[in-house]
Amino acid sequence: MRTRIMLAAFLALFVLGCQPKQREIATFTYDSPTVTRLSAEAHARDVGGYVTTILPTGSMRPALSGGDIVVVSGPAADPFDNIENGDMVRYVAPGSPHFSAELGPIIHRAVQKDSLGWIMSGDANAHSESKWRLTRENYLGRAVAIYRTRSL
């Protein structure tokens, strides 16, 4: 059964060329790194979440770039069942080529839900991560805002 589900997901995502829906996220740009960080932290408090800084991996370009600060609503404020296709989600995926103890959790986009969880994909990645599902157990929250500092 699991093999059939994975095969169906593979066909839908790769052979048929399905692309994840890209949900809009509020983006704020400031001139000062300090103002950027303080604004993001205030927003995170308002939504019961936290902030995380994006590393320059490029997997979520152009939506996210290295140095961006993302406000993530925590699981208590934004339960796993609220995830929709196209959401950017922060999660832990041990064993994934995109995860390491040094880099920490991943932010990628929810592409498709099946009986095993959500299939995730970085916007710039050629393939989705059908082997490492987002589940209730590894869900860390949903991205709700992006804060960046304008390059001078």
RAPEJO-V352675 format. One record per residue. N is the residue number from 1. SS is DSSP state (H for helix, E for strand, L for the rest). BURIAL is + if it has 16 or more other C-alpha atoms within 10 Angstrom, else -. Layout:
n,ss,burial
N,SS,BURIAL
N,SS,BURIAL
This chain:
n,ss,burial
1,L,-
2,H,-
3,H,-
4,H,-
5,H,-
6,H,+
7,H,-
8,H,-
9,H,+
10,H,+
11,H,-
12,H,-
13,H,+
14,H,-
15,H,-
16,L,-
17,L,-
18,L,-
19,L,-
20,L,+
21,L,-
22,L,-
23,L,-
24,L,-
25,L,-
26,E,-
27,E,-
28,E,-
29,E,-
30,E,-
31,L,-
32,L,-
33,H,-
34,H,-
35,H,-
36,H,+
37,H,+
38,H,-
39,H,-
40,H,+
41,H,+
42,H,-
43,H,+
44,H,+
45,H,-
46,H,-
47,L,-
48,L,-
49,E,+
50,E,+
51,E,+
52,E,+
53,E,+
54,L,+
55,L,+
56,L,-
57,L,-
58,L,+
59,L,+
60,L,+
61,L,-
62,L,-
63,L,+
64,L,+
65,L,+
66,L,-
67,L,-
68,L,+
69,E,+
70,E,+
71,E,+
72,E,+
73,E,+
74,L,+
75,L,+
76,L,-
77,L,-
78,L,+
79,L,-
80,H,+
81,H,-
82,H,-
83,L,+
84,L,+
85,L,+
86,L,+
87,L,+
88,E,+
89,E,+
90,E,+
91,E,+
92,L,+
93,L,+
94,L,-
95,L,-
96,L,-
97,L,-
98,L,+
99,L,-
100,E,-
101,L,-
102,L,-
103,L,-
104,E,-
105,L,+
106,E,+
107,E,+
108,E,+
109,E,+
110,E,+
111,E,+
112,E,+
113,E,+
114,E,-
115,L,-
116,L,-
117,E,-
118,E,+
119,E,+
120,E,+
121,E,+
122,L,+
123,L,+
124,L,-
125,L,-
126,L,-
127,L,-
128,L,+
129,E,+
130,E,+
131,E,-
132,E,+
133,E,+
134,E,+
135,L,+
136,L,-
137,L,-
138,L,-
139,E,+
140,E,+
141,E,+
142,E,+
143,E,+
144,E,+
145,E,+
146,E,+
147,E,+
148,E,+
149,E,+
150,L,-
151,L,-
152,L,-
